[in-house]
């Protein structure tokens, strides 16, 4: 068996201003007319995080659970700035 992709969800107990994050972070893609979530592409660790205004997040693109935890922590650090 080979794990190709780990998908995880997380949430913060707060509304998130996706417009502000999109304007602030170079690695963020946000087109609300196409998709309601902001896509945050991380390089270290390599992962994509979907961030929703409700505070919910979905992490994908990682092959290990420990990498997902690091990716979520990095995302929280970036969006709290």
VMD Tcl script that draws the C-alpha trace (Angstrom):
set ca {
  {0.00 0.00 0.00}
  {1.20 3.49 -0.82}
  {-0.33 6.69 0.53}
  {-0.61 9.27 -2.23}
  {-2.59 12.05 -0.59}
  {-3.76 12.91 2.92}
  {-6.77 15.20 3.28}
  {-7.54 16.80 6.63}
  {-9.94 19.41 7.92}
  {-9.49 21.98 10.65}
  {-11.37 24.99 11.95}
  {-10.81 28.17 13.89}
  {-13.59 29.65 15.96}
  {-13.68 32.94 14.07}
  {-14.76 34.47 10.78}
  {-11.89 34.98 8.34}
  {-11.59 37.97 6.00}
  {-10.60 36.23 2.77}
  {-10.30 39.49 0.80}
  {-7.70 40.78 3.27}
  {-5.70 37.55 3.15}
  {-5.80 37.47 -0.66}
  {-4.52 41.05 -0.80}
  {-1.77 40.36 1.74}
  {-0.33 36.96 0.79}
  {1.39 36.26 -2.54}
  {0.67 32.53 -2.29}
  {-3.11 33.03 -1.97}
  {-5.64 32.67 -4.78}
  {-9.16 33.95 -4.24}
  {-11.85 34.24 -6.90}
  {-15.17 34.24 -5.02}
  {-17.17 34.18 -8.26}
  {-15.57 30.83 -9.10}
  {-15.17 29.19 -5.67}
  {-16.12 30.40 -2.17}
  {-12.80 29.45 -0.58}
  {-9.34 30.94 -0.72}
  {-6.58 28.59 -1.93}
  {-3.32 28.96 -0.06}
  {-0.44 27.10 -1.71}
  {2.44 26.31 0.60}
  {5.88 25.22 -0.57}
  {7.31 24.20 2.81}
  {5.64 21.92 3.52}
  {4.14 21.31 0.10}
  {0.37 21.45 0.52}
  {-2.71 23.34 -0.56}
  {-5.07 24.71 2.06}
  {-8.62 25.74 1.26}
  {-9.64 28.47 3.69}
  {-13.29 29.47 4.06}
  {-14.70 32.63 5.63}
  {-16.45 30.47 8.26}
  {-13.04 29.54 9.68}
  {-13.06 26.04 8.24}
  {-10.02 24.75 6.37}
  {-9.20 21.72 4.25}
  {-5.60 20.64 3.71}
  {-4.66 18.46 0.75}
  {-1.60 17.50 -1.23}
  {0.49 16.04 1.56}
  {1.57 12.42 1.88}
  {2.03 12.36 5.66}
  {-0.11 13.34 8.63}
  {2.80 15.12 10.32}
  {3.21 17.30 7.23}
  {-0.49 18.18 7.34}
  {-0.09 19.33 10.95}
  {2.83 21.56 9.96}
  {0.87 22.92 6.98}
  {-2.14 23.81 9.14}
  {0.14 25.48 11.72}
  {1.87 27.48 8.97}
  {-1.49 28.52 7.52}
  {-2.70 29.74 10.91}
  {0.53 31.71 11.33}
  {0.11 33.36 7.92}
  {-3.57 34.26 8.25}
  {-3.17 35.70 11.77}
  {-0.67 38.34 10.62}
}
mol new
graphics top color blue
foreach p $ca { graphics top sphere $p radius 0.5 }
foreach p [lrange $ca 0 end-1] q [lrange $ca 1 end] { graphics top cylinder $p $q radius 0.2 }
display resetview
